[in-house]
Amino acid sequence: MTAELTEFLTGGLRPVGCRACGTRVLVKKNSTQHTSIQWTSNAASSCPVFAAEASAGANTALLDTCEQLGASIESAVREGHLKVADE
């Protein structure tokens, strides 16, 4: 992978932990509406919400993030731990 591609894919990603279950992901807020999340572990085994969906037969690759992780990301933005790129 070229340096430019690596920067494009990973630049600006910051670690954020879910306050409900402790799962850690890498996050970039491109705007208030757009959030990029890179899972650093298997979502179906580290997140209880994804685990429940997977056990019900859902393809976790097609799921949006869980509400608790979304709330944790928004808290990180409000508290200044995660910046929104377009602000």
C-alpha positions as CSV (number, residue, x, y, z in Angstrom):
1,M,0.0,0.0,0.0
2,T,1.3,3.4,-0.9
3,A,1.8,6.1,1.7
4,E,-0.9,8.2,0.1
5,L,-3.4,5.4,0.2
6,T,-2.6,4.6,3.8
7,E,-3.1,8.3,4.8
8,F,-6.3,8.4,2.9
9,L,-7.7,5.3,4.6
10,T,-6.3,5.9,8.1
11,G,-5.6,9.6,8.4
12,G,-7.5,11.3,11.2
13,L,-8.7,8.1,12.9
14,R,-8.7,8.3,16.7
15,P,-9.4,5.7,19.3
16,V,-12.8,5.8,21.0
17,G,-14.2,3.4,23.6
18,C,-17.8,2.5,23.9
19,R,-19.0,3.6,27.4
20,A,-21.5,0.8,27.6
21,C,-19.3,-2.3,26.8
22,G,-15.7,-1.0,26.4
23,T,-15.2,-2.0,22.8
24,R,-12.6,0.2,21.2
25,V,-12.8,1.4,17.6
26,L,-11.0,4.0,15.5
27,V,-13.2,6.9,14.5
28,K,-13.0,9.9,12.2
29,K,-15.7,12.6,12.1
30,N,-15.6,14.0,8.5
31,S,-18.6,16.2,9.3
32,T,-21.4,16.4,11.9
33,Q,-23.3,14.0,9.6
34,H,-20.5,11.6,8.5
35,T,-18.6,9.3,10.8
36,S,-16.1,6.7,9.7
37,I,-15.6,3.8,12.1
38,Q,-12.9,1.2,11.8
39,W,-13.4,-1.8,14.0
40,T,-10.1,-3.1,15.5
41,S,-11.8,-6.3,16.7
42,N,-14.5,-8.6,15.5
43,A,-17.7,-6.6,16.1
44,A,-19.8,-9.7,16.6
45,S,-17.6,-10.9,19.4
46,S,-16.7,-7.6,21.1
47,C,-20.0,-5.6,21.0
48,P,-23.0,-7.1,22.7
49,V,-25.4,-5.4,20.3
50,F,-23.6,-6.8,17.3
51,A,-23.3,-10.2,19.0
52,A,-27.1,-10.3,19.4
53,E,-27.7,-9.4,15.8
54,A,-25.2,-12.0,14.6
55,S,-26.8,-14.7,16.7
56,A,-30.1,-13.8,15.2
57,G,-28.6,-14.4,11.7
58,A,-27.8,-10.8,10.7
59,N,-24.8,-10.0,8.6
60,T,-23.0,-7.6,10.9
61,A,-21.1,-6.0,7.9
62,L,-24.4,-4.6,6.8
63,L,-25.4,-3.1,10.2
64,D,-25.0,0.5,11.3
65,T,-23.2,1.0,14.5
66,C,-25.0,0.4,17.8
67,E,-26.7,3.3,19.6
68,Q,-24.4,3.0,22.6
69,L,-21.2,3.3,20.5
70,G,-22.8,6.2,18.5
71,A,-23.6,8.0,21.8
72,S,-20.0,7.4,23.0
73,I,-18.6,8.9,19.8
74,E,-20.9,12.0,20.2
75,S,-19.7,12.3,23.8
76,A,-16.1,12.2,22.6
77,V,-16.9,15.1,20.2
78,R,-18.7,17.2,22.8
79,E,-15.8,16.6,25.3
80,G,-13.2,17.6,22.8
81,H,-11.5,14.2,22.5
82,L,-12.6,13.8,18.9
83,K,-12.6,16.7,16.4
84,V,-15.0,17.1,13.4
85,A,-12.9,17.6,10.3
86,D,-15.1,20.3,8.6
87,E,-15.4,22.5,11.7
